[in-house]
Amino acid sequence: MSVERESVIVGGGTVGAARPVDLLVDAHVHTGFAAGRDAIGVVVSAADRAGLTAITFADQAGPETTWLQAYADAVRRASRRTELTLRVAAEIEIVQPDGWLAFPADLGQLEAVSVAMSRLPLPDGPVGPRDIRALLGTGELTPEQVAEQAVTAMIHAVERASRYAPTQLARPLSLLTQVGLDDCVITAELVDALATACRSTGTSVEISEAWRSPSPRIVALLRDAGVSLLAASDARYAVEVGRWQYLRRI
């Protein structure tokens, strides 16, 4: 099936060349294997109806995951029944300040790793949004410390993950939004450090439709720093695949 290429120019900065984000490629979708609700074939059919040309399956996986082989096999069977390009990936969580990730036992089935941070990795262990807010309330953490520790862990994580597979950074800094921190706590210097790590490791940054992350300001800074940006629905339901509102708006 022939489709017309659709893309948007994201960001509003003036430094560097604008890089289009391909809206016919969804770089992060979920299935019933983990956080999603629908079978792989249902997701593929929805992507076809949305006019996409490619999707990346990025279900959440960790050390206890036992289904990666079946998952990869199911995606590859589906690829024989569609003209869409299907890629096998997994969303893997950052769990330590040095960027260590909760890797599954076998990465051999993966064509890409989507690095995620849903909890802030501290020396005593990862801390979720509620506990971060409590630490901010008592003064044990400052907004600037949360931002710096989050970005530092992401930098280390993409450096680690990129040794094993092509790497994507999922919904970056959405954790800070959940905690209630203003976007300005992420300084241009922090974004530049993250951009440098992404460029040096070949890491792409996902713009998440579901999480509305990163913010338009961060997107513009990353774009102007020459970071590759991907459209990612982060869809839990097949009907959400390849449906863009936030991406078009920014």
Secondary structure, 3 states (H helix, E strand, C coil): CCCCCCEEECCCCCCCCCCEEECCEEEEECCCCCCCCCCHHHHHHHHHHCCCCEEEEEEECCCCCCCHHHHHHHHHHHHCCCCCEEEEEEEEEECCCCCCECCCCCCCCCCEEEEECCCEEECCEEECHHHHHHHHHHCCCCHHHHHHHHHHHHHHHHHHHCCCCCEEECCCCHHHHHHCCCHHHCCHHHHHHHHHHHHHHCCEEEEECCCCECCHHHHHHHHHCCCCEEEECCECCHHHCCCCCHHHHC
